[in-house]
Amino acid sequence: MGPSLKFAAAGAAMAAAVLLLFIFNSKLPDDLGKPTPTPGAVITTTSGNSISVTDTTVVIDFAACATENRRIDAGAGSITLDVVGKQGDKCLMNYDRGEAGSSSATSAACEVPLRTGTVRLPKSATGVDVAVLQAYCSPR
């Protein structure tokens, strides 16, 4: 094998290794879609604090996933966050959002991977923005 052919083979091997690293470090398909509840699965609950609130942010610690129910008033409405507990490697949470002077409400059930850790949700005069959780939630 000539020097240029050896160089091409080494380059192809390097490209394959980089591709494999990319694939193994990418999100798994079950993290990308809407959650699917597992009927009859065991839910582990612990008491403590999973939710903290400031004037501008709501912080949820999904790694801790401690059972907590919290209503947060923000601007034109409110949101109720209900951390239910752990089911396997997921943290189960529900939220209900109501808007002042409106009959529309939004409710969702979420299954967030425990490895997600701490998530910060912006809080403003228009409410709490839960957009970062939408990949893990489905309407209920």
RODO-2510 file (C-alpha; in nm, 4 decimals, decimal comma):
residues 140
     n   res          X          Y          Z
     1     m     0,0000     0,0000     0,0000
     2     g     0,1443     0,3391    -0,1052
     3     p     0,1799     0,6386     0,1321
     4     s    -0,1211     0,8265    -0,0109
     5     l    -0,3449     0,5192     0,0192
     6     k    -0,2349     0,4685     0,3828
     7     f    -0,3145     0,8355     0,4523
     8     a    -0,6625     0,7995     0,2960
     9     a    -0,7328     0,4844     0,5006
    10     a    -0,6245     0,6602     0,8214
    11     g    -0,8479     0,9572     0,7346
    12     a    -1,1479     0,7309     0,6767
    13     a    -1,0867     0,5537     1,0093
    14     m    -1,0652     0,8910     1,1882
    15     a    -1,3918     1,0081     1,0258
    16     a    -1,5666     0,6866     1,1357
    17     a    -1,4410     0,7322     1,4933
    18     v    -1,5657     1,0933     1,5022
    19     l    -1,9055     0,9840     1,3692
    20     l    -1,9351     0,7130     1,6377
    21     l    -1,8459     0,9642     1,9112
    22     f    -2,1110     1,2019     1,7788
    23     i    -2,3757     0,9286     1,7730
    24     f    -2,3004     0,8084     2,1271
    25     n    -2,2995     1,1633     2,2684
    26     s    -2,6256     1,2652     2,0989
    27     k    -2,9632     1,2600     2,2714
    28     l    -3,1360     0,9272     2,2582
    29     p    -3,4620     0,9140     2,0602
    30     d    -3,6711     0,8616     2,3780
    31     d    -3,5497     1,2013     2,5037
    32     l    -3,6696     1,3819     2,1931
    33     g    -4,0361     1,2889     2,1697
    34     k    -4,3397     1,3361     2,3851
    35     p    -4,3400     1,1269     2,7015
    36     t    -4,5346     0,8045     2,7149
    37     p    -4,6623     0,7147     3,0622
    38     t    -4,5901     0,3640     3,1834
    39     p    -4,9078     0,2184     3,3371
    40     g    -4,8521     0,0376     3,6655
    41     a    -4,4880     0,1479     3,7032
    42     v    -4,3592     0,2272     4,0512
    43     i    -4,3307     0,5966     4,1350
    44     t    -4,0790     0,6829     4,4075
    45     t    -4,1526     0,9923     4,6130
    46     t    -3,9284     1,1907     4,8434
    47     s    -4,0174     1,5043     5,0311
    48     g    -3,8082     1,8155     5,0028
    49     n    -3,7753     2,1100     4,7713
    50     s    -3,7596     2,0693     4,3949
    51     i    -3,8953     2,4152     4,3089
    52     s    -3,7558     2,7560     4,4003
    53     v    -3,8886     3,0932     4,2845
    54     t    -3,7370     3,4407     4,2482
    55     d    -3,8825     3,7556     4,0910
    56     t    -3,7456     3,6567     3,7490
    57     t    -3,6933     3,2798     3,7554
    58     v    -3,8523     2,9497     3,8552
    59     v    -3,5897     2,6802     3,9171
    60     i    -3,6829     2,3102     3,9123
    61     d    -3,4337     2,0446     4,0275
    62     f    -3,5295     1,7365     3,8253
    63     a    -3,2306     1,5376     3,9546
    64     a    -3,3689     1,5638     4,3115
    65     c    -3,7289     1,5182     4,1908
    66     a    -3,8647     1,5732     4,5436
    67     t    -4,2444     1,5712     4,5633
    68     e    -4,3750     1,9277     4,5724
    69     n    -4,6844     2,1187     4,4626
    70     r    -4,6431     2,4928     4,4137
    71     r    -4,8672     2,7688     4,2760
    72     i    -4,6780     3,0615     4,1275
    73     d    -4,8522     3,3902     4,0521
    74     a    -4,6909     3,5755     3,7647
    75     g    -4,8253     3,8716     3,5717
    76     a    -5,1557     3,7999     3,4045
    77     g    -5,2017     3,4526     3,5471
    78     s    -5,0623     3,1707     3,7514
    79     i    -4,9083     2,8291     3,7062
    80     t    -4,9243     2,5305     3,9387
    81     l    -4,6254     2,2967     3,9256
    82     d    -4,6726     1,9517     4,0746
    83     v    -4,3595     1,7363     4,1001
    84     v    -4,5060     1,3873     4,1473
    85     g    -4,1909     1,1752     4,1928
    86     k    -3,9461     0,9450     4,0148
    87     q    -4,0451     0,6700     3,7739
    88     g    -3,7349     0,4833     3,6597
    89     d    -3,4917     0,7410     3,5205
    90     k    -3,7599     1,0105     3,4774
    91     c    -3,9074     1,2797     3,7021
    92     l    -4,2859     1,3041     3,6667
    93     m    -4,4339     1,6535     3,6824
    94     n    -4,7672     1,8099     3,5938
    95     y    -4,8413     2,1733     3,5332
    96     d    -5,1609     2,3737     3,5061
    97     r    -5,1554     2,7279     3,3744
    98     g    -5,4457     2,9717     3,4007
    99     e    -5,4696     3,3244     3,2656
   100     a    -5,6541     3,6035     3,4459
   101     g    -5,9740     3,7041     3,2674
   102     s    -5,9534     3,4100     3,0282
   103     s    -6,1324     3,0789     3,0134
   104     s    -5,8317     2,9159     2,8464
   105     a    -5,6087     2,6962     3,0562
   106     t    -5,3149     2,4743     2,9730
   107     s    -5,2464     2,1452     3,1477
   108     a    -4,9630     1,9052     3,0722
   109     a    -4,8052     1,5900     3,2100
   110     c    -4,4259     1,5779     3,1824
   111     e    -4,1639     1,3033     3,2078
   112     v    -3,8263     1,4763     3,2382
   113     p    -3,5060     1,2671     3,2465
   114     l    -3,3396     1,2878     3,5896
   115     r    -3,0093     1,3628     3,4171
   116     t    -3,1596     1,6944     3,2984
   117     g    -3,0696     1,8321     3,6421
   118     t    -3,1658     2,1903     3,7214
   119     v    -3,3825     2,3852     3,4769
   120     r    -3,4450     2,7604     3,4938
   121     l    -3,7793     2,8882     3,3630
   122     p    -3,8054     3,2635     3,2917
   123     k    -4,0740     3,4443     3,4935
   124     s    -4,2075     3,7793     3,3717
   125     a    -4,5173     3,9987     3,3623
   126     t    -4,6615     3,7613     3,0996
   127     g    -4,6158     3,4493     3,3160
   128     v    -4,3757     3,1568     3,3510
   129     d    -4,2242     3,0339     3,0218
   130     v    -4,2258     2,6511     3,0147
   131     a    -4,1047     2,6220     2,6531
   132     v    -3,7834     2,4376     2,7528
   133     l    -3,9973     2,1564     2,8978
   134     q    -4,2222     2,1031     2,5947
   135     a    -4,0133     1,8173     2,4510
   136     y    -4,0950     1,6173     2,7654
   137     c    -4,4618     1,7133     2,8082
   138     s    -4,7953     1,6208     2,6532
   139     p    -5,1368     1,7831     2,7027
   140     r    -5,3675     1,6238     2,9541
***
